Amino acid sequence: MTVAWVKSLTFDCADALVVARFWAAALGGELDATGTSAKAFVEAPGWGGPNLWFQRVPEPKTAKNRLHFDLRAPGGDVQAEVARLERLGATVVTPGPDLTVMEDPEGNVFCVED
């Protein structure tokens, strides 16, 4: 039996290019050269995950994410990965030694854990 698979994840945002640049750098993916503030695409890095699409929408984020990424810190060093992601534009929401909750440049929540 043939089953469906996740081809891509789509983020609604105010500026697709800003958020796409962050996630391309955070995950090591390739930002498509044709990206604009209206739409942008990040090809999945070598880990084989789904591609990421970013699309501009007129309304702002108004509620908690219903889905979020849990990122594994390389070598289990959560604090080093949090610092790297902060340099890329993320902010810490809830710090912790083994799990830190963060937001991307437009407030999409994600976690970094060991």
C-alpha positions as YAML, in Angstrom:
chain: A
units: angstrom
residues:
- id: 1
  name: MET
  ca: [0.00, 0.00, 0.00]
- id: 2
  name: THR
  ca: [1.32, 3.45, -0.89]
- id: 3
  name: VAL
  ca: [1.16, 6.01, 1.91]
- id: 4
  name: ALA
  ca: [1.57, 9.77, 1.99]
- id: 5
  name: TRP
  ca: [4.67, 11.45, 3.41]
- id: 6
  name: VAL
  ca: [5.37, 14.96, 4.63]
- id: 7
  name: LYS
  ca: [6.72, 16.89, 1.64]
- id: 8
  name: SER
  ca: [6.98, 20.27, 3.36]
- id: 9
  name: LEU
  ca: [5.97, 22.29, 6.38]
- id: 10
  name: THR
  ca: [4.51, 25.73, 5.74]
- id: 11
  name: PHE
  ca: [4.94, 28.73, 8.02]
- id: 12
  name: ASP
  ca: [2.69, 31.78, 7.86]
- id: 13
  name: CYS
  ca: [4.68, 34.94, 8.54]
- id: 14
  name: ALA
  ca: [4.93, 38.69, 7.98]
- id: 15
  name: ASP
  ca: [8.24, 38.48, 6.09]
- id: 16
  name: ALA
  ca: [8.91, 35.09, 4.52]
- id: 17
  name: LEU
  ca: [12.52, 35.85, 3.65]
- id: 18
  name: VAL
  ca: [13.51, 36.85, 7.20]
- id: 19
  name: VAL
  ca: [12.10, 33.66, 8.71]
- id: 20
  name: ALA
  ca: [13.39, 31.45, 5.88]
- id: 21
  name: ARG
  ca: [16.92, 32.84, 6.27]
- id: 22
  name: PHE
  ca: [16.82, 32.08, 10.00]
- id: 23
  name: TRP
  ca: [15.66, 28.47, 9.54]
- id: 24
  name: ALA
  ca: [18.08, 27.82, 6.65]
- id: 25
  name: ALA
  ca: [20.97, 28.92, 8.89]
- id: 26
  name: ALA
  ca: [19.61, 27.16, 11.98]
- id: 27
  name: LEU
  ca: [19.14, 23.80, 10.24]
- id: 28
  name: GLY
  ca: [21.81, 23.96, 7.56]
- id: 29
  name: GLY
  ca: [19.27, 23.96, 4.73]
- id: 30
  name: GLU
  ca: [19.53, 25.69, 1.38]
- id: 31
  name: LEU
  ca: [17.55, 28.91, 0.90]
- id: 32
  name: ASP
  ca: [16.14, 29.02, -2.63]
- id: 33
  name: ALA
  ca: [17.58, 32.01, -4.52]
- id: 34
  name: THR
  ca: [14.14, 33.09, -5.75]
- id: 35
  name: GLY
  ca: [12.83, 33.80, -2.23]
- id: 36
  name: THR
  ca: [11.09, 37.10, -1.53]
- id: 37
  name: SER
  ca: [9.37, 38.67, 1.46]
- id: 38
  name: ALA
  ca: [6.13, 37.18, 0.11]
- id: 39
  name: LYS
  ca: [7.32, 33.58, -0.29]
- id: 40
  name: ALA
  ca: [10.47, 31.62, 0.37]
- id: 41
  name: PHE
  ca: [11.57, 28.01, 0.33]
- id: 42
  name: VAL
  ca: [14.24, 26.14, 2.30]
- id: 43
  name: GLU
  ca: [15.38, 22.77, 1.00]
- id: 44
  name: ALA
  ca: [15.81, 20.21, 3.76]
- id: 45
  name: PRO
  ca: [19.39, 19.61, 4.82]
- id: 46
  name: GLY
  ca: [21.03, 16.20, 4.60]
- id: 47
  name: TRP
  ca: [18.95, 14.82, 7.46]
- id: 48
  name: GLY
  ca: [16.21, 14.12, 4.91]
- id: 49
  name: GLY
  ca: [13.41, 15.98, 6.64]
- id: 50
  name: PRO
  ca: [10.63, 17.83, 4.84]
- id: 51
  name: ASN
  ca: [11.29, 21.08, 3.02]
- id: 52
  name: LEU
  ca: [10.16, 24.33, 4.64]
- id: 53
  name: TRP
  ca: [7.88, 26.86, 2.93]
- id: 54
  name: PHE
  ca: [7.30, 30.37, 4.22]
- id: 55
  name: GLN
  ca: [4.43, 32.52, 3.05]
- id: 56
  name: ARG
  ca: [3.45, 36.07, 3.90]
- id: 57
  name: VAL
  ca: [-0.01, 36.45, 5.39]
- id: 58
  name: PRO
  ca: [-1.76, 39.68, 6.38]
- id: 59
  name: GLU
  ca: [-2.69, 38.70, 9.93]
- id: 60
  name: PRO
  ca: [-0.18, 38.54, 12.80]
- id: 61
  name: LYS
  ca: [0.39, 35.52, 15.00]
- id: 62
  name: THR
  ca: [-2.26, 35.62, 17.72]
- id: 63
  name: ALA
  ca: [-1.97, 32.32, 19.59]
- id: 64
  name: LYS
  ca: [0.39, 29.57, 20.68]
- id: 65
  name: ASN
  ca: [1.87, 27.32, 17.97]
- id: 66
  name: ARG
  ca: [-0.03, 24.07, 17.51]
- id: 67
  name: LEU
  ca: [3.14, 22.45, 16.15]
- id: 68
  name: HIS
  ca: [6.79, 23.19, 16.92]
- id: 69
  name: PHE
  ca: [10.27, 21.86, 16.31]
- id: 70
  name: ASP
  ca: [12.32, 20.13, 19.00]
- id: 71
  name: LEU
  ca: [15.94, 20.57, 17.97]
- id: 72
  name: ARG
  ca: [18.67, 18.30, 19.33]
- id: 73
  name: ALA
  ca: [21.77, 20.24, 20.30]
- id: 74
  name: PRO
  ca: [24.93, 18.91, 18.60]
- id: 75
  name: GLY
  ca: [26.99, 16.99, 21.12]
- id: 76
  name: GLY
  ca: [24.32, 17.58, 23.76]
- id: 77
  name: ASP
  ca: [25.59, 21.13, 24.39]
- id: 78
  name: VAL
  ca: [22.26, 22.96, 24.75]
- id: 79
  name: GLN
  ca: [23.80, 26.24, 25.90]
- id: 80
  name: ALA
  ca: [26.18, 26.45, 22.93]
- id: 81
  name: GLU
  ca: [23.35, 25.75, 20.49]
- id: 82
  name: VAL
  ca: [21.10, 28.31, 22.19]
- id: 83
  name: ALA
  ca: [23.87, 30.91, 21.88]
- id: 84
  name: ARG
  ca: [24.33, 30.09, 18.18]
- id: 85
  name: LEU
  ca: [20.60, 30.41, 17.53]
- id: 86
  name: GLU
  ca: [20.48, 33.71, 19.41]
- id: 87
  name: ARG
  ca: [23.23, 35.05, 17.12]
- id: 88
  name: LEU
  ca: [21.00, 34.05, 14.17]
- id: 89
  name: GLY
  ca: [18.06, 36.04, 15.57]
- id: 90
  name: ALA
  ca: [16.20, 33.70, 17.95]
- id: 91
  name: THR
  ca: [15.25, 34.71, 21.49]
- id: 92
  name: VAL
  ca: [15.07, 32.65, 24.67]
- id: 93
  name: VAL
  ca: [11.60, 32.27, 26.19]
- id: 94
  name: THR
  ca: [12.32, 29.77, 28.96]
- id: 95
  name: PRO
  ca: [15.96, 28.83, 29.67]
- id: 96
  name: GLY
  ca: [16.98, 25.47, 31.04]
- id: 97
  name: PRO
  ca: [20.05, 23.28, 31.26]
- id: 98
  name: ASP
  ca: [18.56, 20.34, 29.33]
- id: 99
  name: LEU
  ca: [15.72, 22.05, 27.41]
- id: 100
  name: THR
  ca: [15.38, 25.68, 26.37]
- id: 101
  name: VAL
  ca: [12.26, 27.15, 24.78]
- id: 102
  name: MET
  ca: [13.02, 29.75, 22.10]
- id: 103
  name: GLU
  ca: [11.28, 31.83, 19.43]
- id: 104
  name: ASP
  ca: [12.40, 32.45, 15.85]
- id: 105
  name: PRO
  ca: [12.52, 36.06, 14.53]
- id: 106
  name: GLU
  ca: [8.70, 36.14, 14.14]
- id: 107
  name: GLY
  ca: [7.79, 34.46, 17.41]
- id: 108
  name: ASN
  ca: [7.38, 30.85, 16.28]
- id: 109
  name: VAL
  ca: [8.21, 28.73, 19.32]
- id: 110
  name: PHE
  ca: [10.71, 25.85, 19.21]
- id: 111
  name: CYS
  ca: [12.77, 23.91, 21.74]
- id: 112
  name: VAL
  ca: [16.44, 23.03, 21.98]
- id: 113
  name: GLU
  ca: [17.28, 19.93, 23.98]
- id: 114
  name: ASP
  ca: [20.14, 17.52, 24.59]
...
